[in-house]
Amino acid sequence: MKYENKTKQNKTKSPIEMDIHHKILLDTIKDVVYFKDAQGRNLVVNKAFEELVGLKEEDIIGKTDKQIFPPDLAEYCNFSDRDVFEKGRALRSEEDCIGKDGKRVFFDTIKSPVYDEHRNIIGLVGVSRNITEYRQTLEDLQLFKSIINQTNDFVAIVDPETSRFIYVNDKYCSNLGYTRKEMFNMRVTDIEAILPDNFSWSKHVSEVREKGYMLLEGLHKRKDGTTFPVWVNVKFMNIMENNYMVAIVRDITDWKKMQDEMQRLNRENEIQMKHKLDSIGILAGGIAHDFNNLLTAILGNIYLTKLYLSKKNISPADEIFKRLKDSEDSCMHAKDLTGMLITFAKGGGPIKEPIEITTVRLK
């Protein structure tokens, strides 16, 4: 049984005839399939073609692309058709159009010439595959790669099984001094300068997988042998049943220098503070000794005064003796304060700790 078109648009006999089984087969194909004659008229189209243009088969057969598609797309299709006819071989190209929903649709198209029994080209067959989603994925991937390559951090994707690099961004390559191709032949352990003697990659992977992610500090080794400190944020991920280790690595050389500088400044401040305290201690010690000399003179005069009053037979219960006693007590309190100043000048008081008497040796 032959498949023949009965529409008014195609009154001439089609040079391409098809039985119903082939037509059914074409309609099950998800790609857009069509046959055109040498004049560019569509002779056979499948269901995917109908859905693309939003027309029934009887409204398509016998019409050219100019009668079906927007002008720009029609012109492009006509140009590629002529290219196939002129070169007499299959050609591949990318086409796009606006779908029924108003969105842009991209196709990967292959067109091949159709010959008669005398090897004359009588038309062409075309197959167009919708690659819109594929192109969107490529664009998303390109955007992702662009963002990753612009970041100041190093980014790497590692195979958990082998510890080999699967992906590294530009920043990682340039900082380490390796090409991307060289790094794809390397393992994580090749760039880490310091690893524990008992280090096990499999145990490390298990730990990261159990915790989900880990924050580490390491020391990376460049191709020229120099090293630099890093922070590593590594995360275990499972994507489409494949396991990956994704690491964000940051060079902390400047942070380390700043930390060392802060420690140096703290040490200098401590030394300066100690010098200041030593100076204050010397001053306090001198003042305390001078004050002690004055107190000694005052106490001496109080003592002589009390002797003098006793010789004058003045009773110790007299008010003047009470006054002298109060003055003497005040001087003793002042002497205690000078003792504290002297202790400060020497750097603090003696440290008292309990000890076992049996450990003390008597000389």
KACORLIN-V37328 format. One record per backbone hydrogen bond with DSSP energy under -0.5 kcal/mol. NH is the residue of the N-H (numbers start at 0). CO is the residue of the C=O. E is the energy in kcal/mol with one decimal. If there is no record, write none. Layout:
nh: [NH | NH]
co: [CO | CO]
e: [E | E]
This chain:
nh: [2 | 3 | 9 | 16 | 17 | 19 | 22 | 23 | 24 | 25 | 26 | 27 | 27 | 28 | 28 | 31 | 33 | 34 | 35 | 36 | 37 | 39 | 41 | 42 | 43 | 45 | 48 | 49 | 50 | 51 | 52 | 53 | 54 | 58 | 59 | 60 | 61 | 62 | 64 | 66 | 67 | 68 | 73 | 74 | 75 | 76 | 77 | 78 | 79 | 80 | 81 | 82 | 83 | 84 | 85 | 86 | 87 | 88 | 90 | 92 | 94 | 96 | 98 | 98 | 101 | 104 | 106 | 107 | 108 | 108 | 109 | 110 | 111 | 113 | 115 | 118 | 121 | 122 | 123 | 124 | 125 | 126 | 127 | 128 | 128 | 130 | 130 | 131 | 134 | 135 | 136 | 137 | 138 | 139 | 140 | 141 | 142 | 143 | 144 | 145 | 146 | 147 | 148 | 149 | 149 | 150 | 153 | 155 | 156 | 157 | 158 | 159 | 162 | 164 | 164 | 165 | 166 | 168 | 172 | 173 | 174 | 175 | 176 | 177 | 182 | 183 | 184 | 185 | 187 | 189 | 190 | 191 | 192 | 192 | 193 | 198 | 203 | 204 | 205 | 206 | 207 | 208 | 209 | 210 | 211 | 213 | 215 | 215 | 217 | 219 | 220 | 221 | 222 | 224 | 227 | 229 | 230 | 231 | 232 | 233 | 233 | 234 | 235 | 236 | 238 | 241 | 243 | 244 | 245 | 245 | 246 | 246 | 247 | 248 | 248 | 249 | 251 | 251 | 255 | 256 | 257 | 258 | 259 | 260 | 261 | 262 | 263 | 264 | 265 | 266 | 267 | 268 | 269 | 270 | 271 | 272 | 273 | 274 | 275 | 276 | 277 | 278 | 279 | 280 | 281 | 282 | 283 | 284 | 285 | 286 | 287 | 288 | 289 | 290 | 291 | 292 | 293 | 294 | 295 | 296 | 297 | 298 | 299 | 300 | 301 | 302 | 303 | 304 | 305 | 306 | 307 | 308 | 309 | 310 | 311 | 312 | 313 | 317 | 320 | 321 | 322 | 323 | 324 | 325 | 326 | 327 | 328 | 329 | 330 | 331 | 332 | 333 | 334 | 335 | 336 | 337 | 338 | 339 | 340 | 341 | 342 | 343 | 344 | 345 | 346 | 347 | 351 | 352 | 358 | 359 | 361]
co: [17 | 1 | 6 | 14 | 2 | 0 | 18 | 19 | 20 | 21 | 22 | 23 | 24 | 24 | 25 | 127 | 125 | 43 | 123 | 40 | 121 | 36 | 62 | 34 | 34 | 32 | 45 | 45 | 46 | 47 | 48 | 49 | 49 | 55 | 56 | 56 | 41 | 59 | 39 | 63 | 64 | 64 | 69 | 70 | 71 | 72 | 73 | 74 | 75 | 76 | 77 | 78 | 79 | 80 | 81 | 82 | 83 | 83 | 110 | 108 | 106 | 104 | 96 | 102 | 98 | 96 | 94 | 128 | 92 | 106 | 126 | 90 | 124 | 122 | 119 | 115 | 113 | 113 | 35 | 111 | 33 | 109 | 31 | 107 | 126 | 105 | 128 | 105 | 130 | 131 | 132 | 133 | 134 | 135 | 136 | 137 | 138 | 139 | 140 | 141 | 142 | 143 | 144 | 145 | 146 | 146 | 248 | 246 | 166 | 244 | 163 | 157 | 158 | 182 | 185 | 156 | 156 | 154 | 168 | 169 | 170 | 171 | 172 | 172 | 178 | 179 | 181 | 182 | 162 | 186 | 187 | 187 | 190 | 218 | 218 | 195 | 199 | 200 | 201 | 202 | 203 | 204 | 205 | 206 | 207 | 233 | 213 | 231 | 229 | 227 | 190 | 225 | 175 | 221 | 219 | 217 | 249 | 215 | 247 | 213 | 231 | 245 | 211 | 243 | 241 | 238 | 236 | 157 | 234 | 243 | 155 | 244 | 232 | 153 | 246 | 230 | 228 | 249 | 251 | 252 | 253 | 254 | 255 | 256 | 257 | 258 | 259 | 260 | 261 | 262 | 263 | 264 | 265 | 266 | 267 | 268 | 269 | 270 | 271 | 272 | 273 | 274 | 275 | 276 | 277 | 278 | 279 | 280 | 281 | 282 | 283 | 284 | 285 | 286 | 287 | 288 | 289 | 290 | 291 | 292 | 293 | 294 | 295 | 296 | 297 | 298 | 299 | 300 | 301 | 302 | 303 | 304 | 305 | 306 | 307 | 309 | 308 | 314 | 317 | 317 | 318 | 319 | 320 | 321 | 322 | 323 | 324 | 325 | 326 | 327 | 328 | 329 | 330 | 331 | 332 | 333 | 334 | 335 | 336 | 337 | 338 | 339 | 340 | 341 | 343 | 342 | 349 | 350 | 355 | 356 | 359]
e: [-3.2 | -0.7 | -0.7 | -0.6 | -1.1 | -0.5 | -1.9 | -2.5 | -2.2 | -2.6 | -2.1 | -1.0 | -0.7 | -0.6 | -1.1 | -2.7 | -2.0 | -2.5 | -2.6 | -1.9 | -1.1 | -2.1 | -2.6 | -3.3 | -1.3 | -1.6 | -0.6 | -1.7 | -2.6 | -1.8 | -2.2 | -1.8 | -1.2 | -1.2 | -1.8 | -2.5 | -3.5 | -2.2 | -0.5 | -1.1 | -1.1 | -3.4 | -2.9 | -2.6 | -2.0 | -2.8 | -2.4 | -2.2 | -2.2 | -2.2 | -2.2 | -1.8 | -1.8 | -2.3 | -2.6 | -2.3 | -2.0 | -0.6 | -2.4 | -2.5 | -2.5 | -2.4 | -0.6 | -3.2 | -1.9 | -3.6 | -3.6 | -2.7 | -3.0 | -0.7 | -2.4 | -2.6 | -2.5 | -3.0 | -2.0 | -1.8 | -2.8 | -1.0 | -2.0 | -2.5 | -2.7 | -2.2 | -2.9 | -2.6 | -0.5 | -2.4 | -0.6 | -0.7 | -3.2 | -2.4 | -2.3 | -2.3 | -2.7 | -2.7 | -2.6 | -2.7 | -2.6 | -2.7 | -2.8 | -2.4 | -2.5 | -2.7 | -2.4 | -1.1 | -0.5 | -1.0 | -3.4 | -2.1 | -2.7 | -3.0 | -2.7 | -0.6 | -2.9 | -0.6 | -1.7 | -3.7 | -1.7 | -1.9 | -1.8 | -2.8 | -2.1 | -2.1 | -1.9 | -1.3 | -2.1 | -1.8 | -1.1 | -1.8 | -2.0 | -1.3 | -1.5 | -0.9 | -0.6 | -3.6 | -0.6 | -1.9 | -2.2 | -2.6 | -2.2 | -2.2 | -2.3 | -2.8 | -2.2 | -2.3 | -2.4 | -2.4 | -0.5 | -3.0 | -2.4 | -2.4 | -3.2 | -3.4 | -2.8 | -1.5 | -1.7 | -2.3 | -2.1 | -3.1 | -2.7 | -2.3 | -0.7 | -2.7 | -1.9 | -2.9 | -2.9 | -1.4 | -3.0 | -2.3 | -2.9 | -0.5 | -2.9 | -0.5 | -2.5 | -3.2 | -0.6 | -2.5 | -2.2 | -0.5 | -2.7 | -2.3 | -2.5 | -2.5 | -2.8 | -2.5 | -2.3 | -2.2 | -2.4 | -2.6 | -2.3 | -2.4 | -2.4 | -2.6 | -2.4 | -2.3 | -2.8 | -2.9 | -2.2 | -2.4 | -2.4 | -2.7 | -2.7 | -2.3 | -2.7 | -2.7 | -2.3 | -2.3 | -3.2 | -2.7 | -2.3 | -2.6 | -2.7 | -2.3 | -2.3 | -2.9 | -2.4 | -2.0 | -1.9 | -2.6 | -2.6 | -1.9 | -2.4 | -3.0 | -2.2 | -2.2 | -2.3 | -2.4 | -2.3 | -2.4 | -2.3 | -1.9 | -2.4 | -2.4 | -1.8 | -2.1 | -1.1 | -1.7 | -2.3 | -2.1 | -0.7 | -1.3 | -1.9 | -2.2 | -2.4 | -2.2 | -2.1 | -2.4 | -2.4 | -2.3 | -2.0 | -1.8 | -2.1 | -2.4 | -2.0 | -1.7 | -1.7 | -2.0 | -1.8 | -1.7 | -2.0 | -2.1 | -2.2 | -2.4 | -2.2 | -1.4 | -1.6 | -2.4 | -0.5 | -0.5 | -1.5 | -1.5 | -0.5]
